[in-house]
């Protein structure tokens, strides 16, 4: 595996941990939205430190960027709020299972059409088979846990 793959693997490991931790924080304090606010505050501090270390000049170029690029903030807020509210009742595994299914579909469409400036990768029959196999594997992990 390349270092890129290892970093993304670690990010993937972190998503269910994020879901479990923030769902527990929301349940403990009785406010899922407040837990999400705490998460984003910590994330803001970390991102601010990383920006200060890697070159804050990039912030000046934010002005004038296409408005749709800021939709990523809405999407991460939706993810964090929804998983913080839903995971305690639905289960972290169930929540992440459906997140992963959504990611498979969305990633395939983004790649197929080169959306948002992404590198276009043809959705070949072999790739469809691979994605279907991953989806079946996700489903089996859920069924095995019942």
Secondary structure as UniProt FT lines:
FT   HELIX           3..29
FT   HELIX           32..54
FT   HELIX           56..61
FT   TURN            63..64
FT   HELIX           67..70
FT   HELIX           71..90
FT   HELIX           92..113
FT   HELIX           115..117
FT   HELIX           125..144
//
